[in-house]
């Protein structure tokens, strides 16, 4: 099986500052991979670099195509969707308007409406609030909306930046149950940055740990979770 995403020698940053220093990893189709590390390790920058939101050097190969020189819109059109930290919903637009905006690259109106209904079924609270402004939703509801909006582009790879940030434990559990359904029903490939290392390692297949912009260890998530030395040295629990 060929990887869906291959990162090779990726260096990236902002202005004169390089945050990532030659990292490399790959993700197979249908696999869930988590990036862990302390604040400032380069996790968010990795997702932004994949999406063309920072300057970067190296190779970013998605489904056989090198996207390292591509603009953000082309990367989205290739099948990569990004749910940023802080959700990034359009607060003055309604839930349904936000979902429609997630399909801006599509022209199939009937299928767009079918997808909106599909995500209402997965996230029933969004259906109940379809006419409400996104800014009036709770934090958990906004995160669900951000994920559903990203799914409206029918991505093959979903990038999630701190999906549990600011959410109560019960809401986080519900959110990850929805992500588990997506993985099972759509065979959706995911790359997740997550502050809750224990939760992330329970959910993911593979794990990569970043420290000061460099990849310091990688392996099966189950093995990393069971490795006391790795957990103490890099994961803080």
C-alpha positions, 0 to 999 in steps of 0.5 A: 500500500502506498502512503496517502501523505508523505512528508520528507525533509519538511522545514517551515516557519514564519518570516525569518523564523524556522519552526520545523527542521527537516521532519519526515513521516508518512500516513497510510490511507485510512490511518489515524496519526497523532502529533504530540509534543510540548507547546511550541514544538511545531505541531500546529506549524506542521498542519499549516505547512501541509496546507500552504499557510506558512513558507516551507521547503521539502516534499509534501506528497499527497496521493502521488502529487507533490503539493509543496509549491501549491497554494492553499486553495489547490491543496484543499481541492486535492482533498485535504481539509483543515480544522484549525485550532480555535475552530475558525467558524464564521460567527455571524453566519448560521450553522447551515450557511457555514456548512454550505461554505464548506462546499465552496469548491463543489457545484453539485447542489443536490449532493451538497444538500444530501451531505448537509443532512448527513452531517446533521444526522451525525451531529444532531445538535447542529440540526437543532441549531441550523438557523442559529448564528455559529457564534451563539453555539457552545464550544463543543457545538462550534467544534462539531460545526467546524468538523462538519464544515470541513467534511463538506469538501469530501476530503480524503485527509482531515487535519484536526488541530487540538479538537478537544481544546477548551471542551468538557470531558463529556463533550470531548468523549462525544466528539471523539465518538463521532470521529471514530464513526467517521473513521469506520464509515468513511475510512477517513484518514486523519492527522490530529494535533491533540493536547490530551496525549492519553486520549490521542494515543487511545484513538490513534494508530500511529504517533509522532512526537515533536520537540523544538521542531524536530521529530524525536520519536515515532511508532505505533500509538499503542506501543508509545502509550505503553512505554513509560520512558517515552511518556515521562520524557515527552508526553508529560504523564 
